[in-house]
């Protein structure tokens, strides 16, 4: 099969298309014929550690969608021919292995390209909002960088859970487009100056859950913008 490999150093990035053996699924894995794979910014950030040691080649791609070809002995719930999407290493290839725990049935109304763009961002959002953040209906959710991939996923999931959502972004145009997805309060800023606006929007109570996709530059501003017993999740850093 053909697969793409990447070499990263502190100064260079190189791609190479290789002929490699088709992998065999482990006991709890699916072998998937990849029909689409999604490109994430993490693929090009050396500090994320996705490529092992600097200067080493690695098969790339972190998520995708396709059809199940073979099923491991202990991988229940799927059969050959099923359309699936999920997180998987080496997704930029004709075939890739997907852990059954990270594979999801693909909705019939999605194209392979649409399905391939969902798993990583929504798995991260689900972890932050549901498993760790315990977000409840009626609570306030503040998303730093709401127009990012994880930001948009968190907005959609937050609204599905019944939360009220405040989002920051440096793009007024992107904030305007997110109104259609239910963004309640749009704060146009790239700076750590949003705390007073968050307190105003929440009647002085603060955000119950903060999703920080921006990083350390806004961390200090998030703390006083949080409600009593608020939670803060930092994604991607």
N, C-alpha and C positions, 0 to 999 in steps of 0.2 A: 504494500500500500504506500501511498505518498503522504508525507506529513511535513509540516513546517517546523524548523528549529531556529532558535535565536541565540546569538552570542552577544552578551552585554559586557562592557567595561565602563570605567569612569568617563570615557570620552567617546566611545563608539557603540553603535548597534548594527548588527549584521543579521540578515535572514538567509536561510538556506532550505531549499526543498529537497527532501531526501526520500529514497526508497527504503522502507523499513518493514520488518515482519508484522503481520497483523497480530495484535495481542490476543491472548487467551484469557477469558474471564475467570477471576477467582471465585471462591464459593459464594460470596455475597456481592458479586458484580454482574453487570450487564455489558455485553459487547454491543455497541451501538454503531450503526451505519450513519455517520454524521451527514446531515443535509444542510445545516447552517451552524455557524459558530459566531459568538459575539466578541467584539474587541473591547477590552477594558483598559483604563488608563494605567492600572497596576501592571500591565504587561510592559510598560515603558518606564517604571520607576525602580531603579536599582535597589533603593532602600527598602522596598517591600519584601525583598528576599525571595521573590517568585522564581528566580533564575539560579538559585544556588550560589556558589562562589563566583565573584566577578571573573569574567574571562572563560567561563565554562559554557558549553552548549547545552541547551535544554529544549525539549519539545514544548511548544507553547499552545496557549488557548486554555481558558478556564471554565467555559460553559458552552452549551450548545443544545441542539435538538436533532432528532433523527429517529430511526427505526431500530427496534431491538432485533439483533441477529442471533445471539446466543445468550443463555441464562445460566448463571452459576448454580451449583447444586442446592445452595441454601438461600437463593435469591427469590423469595416468593412474591407474588403479586403481579408479575409481568411474564409475558410469553413472547416468543419470536413474532415479529410483525407489529407489535404495539408501537405507537408513536409516543416518544418520551422527550422530556426536556430536563435539564439538570446541570449541576456543577460537575465538571469532569476535567481531569488533567489531560493535556495534549489534544485539545478539541480541534485544533487546526490540522485535521487529518481526515483521511477517508473513513477510518474506524477509530473509536476511542472507548475506553473502559469507564463505566459510570457506577459508582457505589449505589446499591439498591436503596440505601437510606437517603440518598440525595437525588434520586430519580423521581420525577413526577409525571403522571399521565398528561399528555398534551391535549388541551381543549380542542375540540373539532373546529372551532371557529377561528383558530389562529393559524397563520402561515408558519413554516419552519423558521423563517427569519424573525418573526415576532416572538415566537416561543424561545428562541435562542437568546433573546435579550432580557429575559425575565429572571432566571434563577438566581444569579449572584446578588443582584440588588435586593430582591425580595426576601431571600434567605437572610441577608444581613438585617434588613428592616424588621423581619419577623422576630429575629433574635433580640434586637434592641427594644422593640415596642411591646412585644408579647411576653417572650420568655424571661427577659431581664427587666424590662421597663414596666411591666404590669399596667399598661395604659388602660384606663377605664372610660366608658362613655361619659361625656360631660367634662372631662379634664382638659387642661390646656397643654398643647404640644408645641414646643418651640423648635424649629429646624434651622440651624445655621447652614447656609448654602442649599436652600430648598430646591434650587433649579439644577442641582447635580443629579446623577443617576440614583444614588441612594436617597437623596433628598426627595425626589419625585415619588419614589417607591414608598418612602415613609409618609409622605403627604397622603397618598392614596390609601395606604393601610390605616393611617390614623383616622381618616374620614370614615372608612368602613367600620372602624371600632366605635365611632360616635364621638370622637374628640373634636375640639376646636383647635385650629392650627394657625400658628404664626410662623411666617417664613422670612428669612433674610436672603437677599441676593444682590449682586452688583449690577444686575441687568433689569431695568424697568420693563423691558419688552418681555422677558421671560416671566417675570412676576405677573404681568397682565395675562399671559397665556395660562398661568396656573390657577387663575380664578375659576376657570371652567372645571377644574378638578376639585374645587371646594376650598381653596385657600381663603381663610377668613380674614387674616390680617397680613398685608404685604409690606415689608420694610425694605426700602431700597437703600442698601448700604453695603460697603465692603469693609467698614471699620468696626471697631469694638465700641459702638456708641448706641446700641439698640436697647439697653437695659431699661431706661425710662419709658420708652414706647411700649415695651412688654408689660411693665407694671401698670401703665395706663389702660392697656387693652384688657388686662385681667382684673381690673378694679383693685389694684394694689396687692393682689394675692400671689402673683408670679406664676411661672410655668411649672406644671406638675412633672413634665418629662422634657428634657432637652436632648436633641440629637445634634451633635456637633460633627459636621463633615468638613469643617474648615481647618481646625487644628488649634495649636496653642495660642495663636494671636487673639482668639475670642474666648479662651477658657475663663479668664478672670472676670469678663463681663457677664458670663453665664451664671456665675455663682449668685450674685445678688438679684438676678432676674428669676431665680427659682422659688417655687412655693415651699412652705414648710414640708419637710420630708419628701422634697422633690428628688428626682433621679436624673442623672446625666450619663449619656452614652457617647463615646467618641469613636467614630468609625473611620477606618483606613489609615490610622496613624499609631 
